[in-house]
């Protein structure tokens, strides 16, 4: 039995009826008894020897990469959430698994780490870690605001981990264990410092801090230091005036250094997210309702920090180098992308020969002899039947372990006093997953007491939620949106109900729904704009919560069957194999035409001639020939200047493209000969050329297409 639900994700009004109607009719089976396709979660692995960025379609900030033998480890920022300091493992750099956190809870005697007495560490905590292996053990270094430099060590990557509070004013660092046994930390913004660390991890070596790159050299932060063939390399990111990734090199750790930019403007066709604004002069306090938040329209042509920037580099077993860099990715937060490196004159340039500084969204997997099955790093859905929570879950600050439990296949949260969601202790969270997802949970209300509030929320700034409020013996279903300080109420009388968040995260939109029978869902509240923000430095997060708004120790809420469905995770049909299709240029809205004159050009939207219809010839691993329905092949004569894209009946001349999947029928074509993209200027009137470096943030420079 299938049930059609209200599903209002809108990607592009011109073609949403085609794409989303198909998505809607396939979405849900009764009580989520869905097929394996519905249970699928985003993985970058395309199953054909290629991968498509991002590696994860959810937040993973400040990635640092480490290879030990045939194993790869990735450490990332977790800010104020616990367990903290996440570590992922991979055998092929594409498929990852969450295998460890360095600690279960912050071990500082400080109320702020536990949301006690109106103290908090939103936007603080753990950030920008460095993971290293030396002396037979793993090291993870990180800063914790107000506590200084921290180090976690273990001989086993899965732990247990020993905590070393090194203190010192060292942050946003990278660490190098040098050949002579000395340990160096590279840190700070603009004016880059090098400080020697004590081998026992007790702190910095006094008197060793030195400036190695003076201010004025356009260097940023988020450093990653390496010693390669006797040369010291520092990979850094700068965000002023917009994001760039830089490399500095020297024959000595102490300098002098020379610097080049190794990538800029690679956004994969994504513009910056709306950035939460607080009115000038207003002192905003986390969790304060009534603030007039601004979520402004963005400049879709601007790169900002949407481009790939901060992250590390690694050499695989075949000798190929790779970069794992993050990008500010809409309301999701920051995601990780894998890009090939081409060494040029001793510099690790991001990208491919002929197009250095840019990176393909889809590329061939590393040439590693391992049979890694495509899989996502986390299991997101949770039935709460196990003795422990799944690894994907993190608490918002340290929890009070006496106030939550797993009982009889349900999660029980006891409500504690809080005036608002952001102050609610024991809020259980996990990152939202894009590009679109639908998250549903069952809420049981029998244990609620007067003043209790419980439900499903979005931990962000501003926050929102849908849930039950109990006042006296009255239950009210409420949708709250902090951005507008608005509530929508509806009386209910149910011991069980289903709550749902429907998210279109590529377009920064979401809404809430509810059901009283698990079949028919109704929307409550508006389609909400979502934002990225630099207040808590995290993207949107699902939250299961219970608190008492009347200042009491209340009752309890129970949750079951937390389900996440990702309609776009299955990308097997995204390349139109076996189809006849038109190619619409997003910049002009016009279809391409294979002129009888022998050039590829564009034509009127109403043109339905044979020359506007194409199909692809599958050459394996995402490689394709593009053929017009009249039998001619697309090829490139010369070096990519306008006019080079032509038509030929000689298949041996056909250009070999690697299909770049941009979802929703959108794509680019990367020439495997030139490593440039096919495209057409929307303004000059020139025919198609093969001289495009990549997509611009708004996808309107003429290199991104839609097939129909």
Secondary structure as the mmCIF struct_conf table of DSSP 4:
data_model
#
loop_
_struct_conf.conf_type_id
_struct_conf.id
_struct_conf.beg_label_comp_id
_struct_conf.beg_label_asym_id
_struct_conf.beg_label_seq_id
_struct_conf.end_label_comp_id
_struct_conf.end_label_asym_id
_struct_conf.end_label_seq_id
STRN STRN1 UNK A 2 UNK A 2
BEND BEND1 UNK A 11 UNK A 11
TURN_TY1_P TURN_TY1_P1 UNK A 13 UNK A 15
HELX_RH_AL_P HELX_RH_AL_P1 UNK A 16 UNK A 26
BEND BEND2 UNK A 27 UNK A 27
STRN STRN2 UNK A 29 UNK A 29
HELX_RH_3T_P HELX_RH_3T_P1 UNK A 30 UNK A 32
TURN_TY1_P TURN_TY1_P2 UNK A 36 UNK A 39
BEND BEND3 UNK A 44 UNK A 44
STRN STRN3 UNK A 45 UNK A 45
BEND BEND4 UNK A 47 UNK A 49
STRN STRN4 UNK A 50 UNK A 52
BEND BEND5 UNK A 53 UNK A 53
BEND BEND6 UNK A 55 UNK A 55
BEND BEND7 UNK A 57 UNK A 58
STRN STRN5 UNK A 61 UNK A 68
TURN_TY1_P TURN_TY1_P3 UNK A 69 UNK A 70
STRN STRN6 UNK A 71 UNK A 77
STRN STRN7 UNK A 79 UNK A 79
TURN_TY1_P TURN_TY1_P4 UNK A 80 UNK A 80
STRN STRN8 UNK A 81 UNK A 82
BEND BEND8 UNK A 83 UNK A 83
STRN STRN9 UNK A 84 UNK A 90
BEND BEND9 UNK A 91 UNK A 95
STRN STRN10 UNK A 96 UNK A 103
BEND BEND10 UNK A 104 UNK A 105
BEND BEND11 UNK A 109 UNK A 109
HELX_RH_3T_P HELX_RH_3T_P2 UNK A 111 UNK A 114
TURN_TY1_P TURN_TY1_P5 UNK A 115 UNK A 115
TURN_TY1_P TURN_TY1_P6 UNK A 117 UNK A 118
TURN_TY1_P TURN_TY1_P7 UNK A 122 UNK A 123
BEND BEND12 UNK A 125 UNK A 125
STRN STRN11 UNK A 126 UNK A 134
TURN_TY1_P TURN_TY1_P8 UNK A 135 UNK A 136
STRN STRN12 UNK A 137 UNK A 144
TURN_TY1_P TURN_TY1_P9 UNK A 145 UNK A 147
STRN STRN13 UNK A 148 UNK A 154
BEND BEND13 UNK A 155 UNK A 156
TURN_TY1_P TURN_TY1_P10 UNK A 157 UNK A 158
STRN STRN14 UNK A 162 UNK A 167
BEND BEND14 UNK A 168 UNK A 169
BEND BEND15 UNK A 172 UNK A 172
STRN STRN15 UNK A 174 UNK A 177
TURN_TY1_P TURN_TY1_P11 UNK A 179 UNK A 180
BEND BEND16 UNK A 181 UNK A 181
STRN STRN16 UNK A 183 UNK A 187
BEND BEND17 UNK A 189 UNK A 191
STRN STRN17 UNK A 192 UNK A 197
TURN_TY1_P TURN_TY1_P12 UNK A 199 UNK A 200
BEND BEND18 UNK A 201 UNK A 202
STRN STRN18 UNK A 204 UNK A 204
HELX_LH_PP_P HELX_LH_PP_P1 UNK A 205 UNK A 205
TURN_TY1_P TURN_TY1_P13 UNK A 206 UNK A 207
STRN STRN19 UNK A 210 UNK A 213
TURN_TY1_P TURN_TY1_P14 UNK A 215 UNK A 216
BEND BEND19 UNK A 217 UNK A 217
STRN STRN20 UNK A 221 UNK A 228
TURN_TY1_P TURN_TY1_P15 UNK A 229 UNK A 230
STRN STRN21 UNK A 231 UNK A 238
BEND BEND20 UNK A 240 UNK A 242
STRN STRN22 UNK A 244 UNK A 250
BEND BEND21 UNK A 251 UNK A 252
TURN_TY1_P TURN_TY1_P16 UNK A 253 UNK A 254
STRN STRN23 UNK A 258 UNK A 264
BEND BEND22 UNK A 265 UNK A 265
TURN_TY1_P TURN_TY1_P17 UNK A 268 UNK A 269
HELX_LH_PP_P HELX_LH_PP_P2 UNK A 271 UNK A 274
STRN STRN24 UNK A 275 UNK A 275
STRN STRN25 UNK A 276 UNK A 278
TURN_TY1_P TURN_TY1_P18 UNK A 280 UNK A 281
TURN_TY1_P TURN_TY1_P19 UNK A 286 UNK A 287
TURN_TY1_P TURN_TY1_P20 UNK A 289 UNK A 290
STRN STRN26 UNK A 293 UNK A 295
HELX_LH_PP_P HELX_LH_PP_P3 UNK A 296 UNK A 298
TURN_TY1_P TURN_TY1_P21 UNK A 300 UNK A 301
TURN_TY1_P TURN_TY1_P22 UNK A 304 UNK A 305
BEND BEND23 UNK A 307 UNK A 308
BEND BEND24 UNK A 310 UNK A 310
STRN STRN27 UNK A 311 UNK A 315
TURN_TY1_P TURN_TY1_P23 UNK A 317 UNK A 318
BEND BEND25 UNK A 319 UNK A 319
STRN STRN28 UNK A 321 UNK A 329
HELX_RH_3T_P HELX_RH_3T_P3 UNK A 330 UNK A 332
STRN STRN29 UNK A 333 UNK A 344
TURN_TY1_P TURN_TY1_P24 UNK A 345 UNK A 346
STRN STRN30 UNK A 347 UNK A 352
TURN_TY1_P TURN_TY1_P25 UNK A 353 UNK A 354
STRN STRN31 UNK A 355 UNK A 356
TURN_TY1_P TURN_TY1_P26 UNK A 357 UNK A 357
BEND BEND26 UNK A 361 UNK A 361
STRN STRN32 UNK A 362 UNK A 364
HELX_LH_PP_P HELX_LH_PP_P4 UNK A 365 UNK A 366
HELX_LH_PP_P HELX_LH_PP_P5 UNK A 372 UNK A 374
BEND BEND27 UNK A 377 UNK A 377
STRN STRN33 UNK A 382 UNK A 382
BEND BEND28 UNK A 384 UNK A 384
BEND BEND29 UNK A 386 UNK A 388
TURN_TY1_P TURN_TY1_P27 UNK A 391 UNK A 392
STRN STRN34 UNK A 394 UNK A 396
BEND BEND30 UNK A 397 UNK A 398
HELX_RH_3T_P HELX_RH_3T_P4 UNK A 401 UNK A 403
STRN STRN35 UNK A 404 UNK A 407
TURN_TY1_P TURN_TY1_P28 UNK A 408 UNK A 409
STRN STRN36 UNK A 410 UNK A 414
STRN STRN37 UNK A 416 UNK A 417
BEND BEND31 UNK A 419 UNK A 420
HELX_RH_3T_P HELX_RH_3T_P5 UNK A 421 UNK A 423
TURN_TY1_P TURN_TY1_P29 UNK A 425 UNK A 426
STRN STRN38 UNK A 428 UNK A 431
BEND BEND32 UNK A 434 UNK A 435
STRN STRN39 UNK A 436 UNK A 444
TURN_TY1_P TURN_TY1_P30 UNK A 446 UNK A 447
TURN_TY1_P TURN_TY1_P31 UNK A 450 UNK A 451
STRN STRN40 UNK A 452 UNK A 459
BEND BEND33 UNK A 460 UNK A 462
STRN STRN41 UNK A 464 UNK A 471
TURN_TY1_P TURN_TY1_P32 UNK A 472 UNK A 473
STRN STRN42 UNK A 474 UNK A 481
TURN_TY1_P TURN_TY1_P33 UNK A 482 UNK A 485
STRN STRN43 UNK A 486 UNK A 492
BEND BEND34 UNK A 495 UNK A 495
STRN STRN44 UNK A 496 UNK A 504
HELX_RH_3T_P HELX_RH_3T_P6 UNK A 505 UNK A 507
TURN_TY1_P TURN_TY1_P34 UNK A 508 UNK A 508
STRN STRN45 UNK A 509 UNK A 515
BEND BEND35 UNK A 516 UNK A 519
STRN STRN46 UNK A 522 UNK A 529
STRN STRN47 UNK A 532 UNK A 532
BEND BEND36 UNK A 534 UNK A 536
STRN STRN48 UNK A 541 UNK A 548
TURN_TY1_P TURN_TY1_P35 UNK A 549 UNK A 550
BEND BEND37 UNK A 551 UNK A 552
STRN STRN49 UNK A 556 UNK A 565
TURN_TY1_P TURN_TY1_P36 UNK A 567 UNK A 568
BEND BEND38 UNK A 569 UNK A 569
TURN_TY1_P TURN_TY1_P37 UNK A 572 UNK A 573
BEND BEND39 UNK A 574 UNK A 575
TURN_TY1_P TURN_TY1_P38 UNK A 577 UNK A 578
STRN STRN50 UNK A 581 UNK A 581
STRN STRN51 UNK A 583 UNK A 585
TURN_TY1_P TURN_TY1_P39 UNK A 586 UNK A 588
HELX_LH_PP_P HELX_LH_PP_P6 UNK A 590 UNK A 590
STRN STRN52 UNK A 591 UNK A 591
STRN STRN53 UNK A 592 UNK A 594
TURN_TY1_P TURN_TY1_P40 UNK A 596 UNK A 597
BEND BEND40 UNK A 598 UNK A 598
STRN STRN54 UNK A 599 UNK A 599
STRN STRN55 UNK A 600 UNK A 602
TURN_TY1_P TURN_TY1_P41 UNK A 605 UNK A 606
HELX_RH_3T_P HELX_RH_3T_P7 UNK A 610 UNK A 612
STRN STRN56 UNK A 614 UNK A 618
BEND BEND41 UNK A 620 UNK A 620
TURN_TY1_P TURN_TY1_P42 UNK A 621 UNK A 622
STRN STRN57 UNK A 623 UNK A 628
TURN_TY1_P TURN_TY1_P43 UNK A 629 UNK A 630
BEND BEND42 UNK A 631 UNK A 631
HELX_LH_PP_P HELX_LH_PP_P7 UNK A 632 UNK A 632
STRN STRN58 UNK A 633 UNK A 636
BEND BEND43 UNK A 638 UNK A 640
TURN_TY1_P TURN_TY1_P44 UNK A 642 UNK A 643
STRN STRN59 UNK A 645 UNK A 648
BEND BEND44 UNK A 649 UNK A 649
HELX_RH_3T_P HELX_RH_3T_P8 UNK A 651 UNK A 653
HELX_LH_PP_P HELX_LH_PP_P8 UNK A 654 UNK A 656
STRN STRN60 UNK A 657 UNK A 661
BEND BEND45 UNK A 663 UNK A 663
TURN_TY1_P TURN_TY1_P45 UNK A 664 UNK A 665
STRN STRN61 UNK A 666 UNK A 671
TURN_TY1_P TURN_TY1_P46 UNK A 672 UNK A 674
BEND BEND46 UNK A 675 UNK A 675
STRN STRN62 UNK A 677 UNK A 679
TURN_TY1_P TURN_TY1_P47 UNK A 682 UNK A 684
STRN STRN63 UNK A 689 UNK A 692
TURN_TY1_P TURN_TY1_P48 UNK A 697 UNK A 698
BEND BEND47 UNK A 699 UNK A 699
BEND BEND48 UNK A 701 UNK A 702
STRN STRN64 UNK A 705 UNK A 707
#
